[in-house]
Amino acid sequence: MADNGLVTVPSAHSVKGTIDRFESAARSKGLTVFARIDHAAGAQEAGLALRPTELLIFGSAKAGTPLMQSLQTIGVDLPLKALAWEDSAGKIWLSYNDPVWLAARHGLAPDSSAATKAMAAALAALSKQATGG
């Protein structure tokens, strides 16, 4: 499912398992993992409850820099992020921003189309590896 540039796919794994698998797949493709944030743990430290929710921040300077050379404001959306989360019914999901949508959001020149489509395909492949059985 996609909504306003957000791609969300179901996962056959736990939140932690989904992000573990995504991180492993990303690293195997040579991507840099910048951070992993456990939002539920942060909420717990603040005395609040939150269903399992983990964010992975990752990317590639080789892929992202040309987009920022075209228009630096896309840097607010780079590096890329993947969010695994559990809904109120206990279903696990993986969500990420569609790079093609991000390019449109920032008004990147048409010559960035091939790069953003390649990024979108790579994200779809990574999410399939992370969420599949």
C-alpha positions in Angstrom: 0.0 0.0 0.0 1.2 3.5 -0.7 -0.1 6.8 0.7 1.2 10.2 0.0 4.6 8.8 -0.8 4.7 6.4 2.0 5.1 2.7 1.0 3.9 0.3 3.6 4.2 -3.5 3.3 3.2 -6.3 5.7 6.0 -8.3 7.4 6.1 -12.0 8.3 8.5 -11.2 11.1 8.6 -9.3 14.4 9.5 -5.6 14.4 13.1 -6.4 15.6 13.4 -9.3 13.1 12.2 -7.1 10.2 14.7 -4.4 11.0 17.4 -6.9 11.6 16.8 -8.4 8.2 16.5 -5.0 6.5 19.8 -3.9 8.1 21.6 -7.1 7.1 20.3 -6.8 3.5 21.2 -3.1 3.3 24.8 -3.7 4.6 25.2 -6.6 2.1 24.4 -4.2 -0.7 27.1 -1.8 0.5 24.8 0.7 2.1 25.9 2.6 5.2 23.7 2.2 8.3 23.8 5.5 10.2 21.5 4.7 13.1 18.9 2.4 14.5 16.4 3.9 16.8 14.1 1.9 19.1 11.2 4.3 19.5 9.4 1.9 22.0 12.5 1.8 24.2 12.6 5.6 24.1 9.0 5.8 25.0 9.5 3.4 27.9 12.4 5.5 29.3 10.0 8.5 29.3 7.4 6.5 31.2 5.2 6.1 28.1 3.9 3.0 26.3 4.4 2.4 22.6 4.0 -0.8 20.6 7.2 -2.1 19.0 8.5 0.5 16.6 12.1 0.6 15.2 13.6 3.0 12.7 16.7 2.3 10.5 18.5 5.3 8.9 20.7 4.2 6.0 22.0 5.3 2.6 24.7 5.8 0.1 26.6 9.0 -0.6 27.1 7.8 -4.1 23.4 7.6 -4.7 22.2 10.5 -2.5 24.8 13.1 -3.3 23.8 13.6 -7.0 20.3 14.3 -5.9 21.5 16.9 -3.4 23.7 18.4 -6.1 20.5 18.8 -8.1 18.6 20.4 -5.3 20.0 20.5 -1.7 16.6 20.5 0.0 16.2 16.8 -0.7 18.9 16.4 2.0 16.2 16.9 4.6 14.8 13.5 3.4 18.2 11.8 3.1 19.6 9.5 4.3 16.7 7.1 3.7 14.7 5.6 6.5 12.8 2.3 7.1 10.3 2.0 9.9 9.1 -1.4 11.3 6.0 -1.1 13.5 3.3 -3.1 15.1 -0.3 -2.0 14.7 -3.1 -2.3 17.3 -4.0 -5.8 16.0 -0.5 -7.1 16.4 0.3 -7.0 12.7 3.8 -6.0 11.7 4.5 -3.5 8.9 7.5 -1.9 7.2 7.2 1.7 5.9 9.5 3.9 3.9 9.3 7.0 1.7 9.2 6.4 -2.0 12.3 8.1 -3.6 10.3 9.0 -6.7 7.8 10.8 -4.5 10.6 12.5 -2.6 12.1 13.8 -5.9 8.7 15.1 -6.9 8.2 16.7 -3.5 11.4 18.6 -3.9 10.9 19.4 -7.6 14.1 17.6 -8.8 14.9 18.0 -12.4 13.7 15.2 -14.7 17.4 14.0 -15.2 17.2 12.6 -11.6 14.4 10.2 -12.6 16.7 7.3 -13.4 18.5 7.6 -10.1 15.3 7.8 -8.0 13.7 4.9 -9.9 16.8 2.8 -9.2 16.6 3.8 -5.5 12.9 2.9 -5.4 13.6 -0.5 -6.9 16.4 -1.1 -4.4 14.2 -0.2 -1.5 11.4 -2.5 -2.8 14.0 -5.4 -3.0 15.4 -4.6 0.5 11.9 -4.5 2.0 11.0 -7.8 0.3 14.0 -9.4 1.8 13.2 -7.9 5.2 9.5 -8.8 5.3 9.3 -12.1 3.4 9.1 -15.6 4.9 
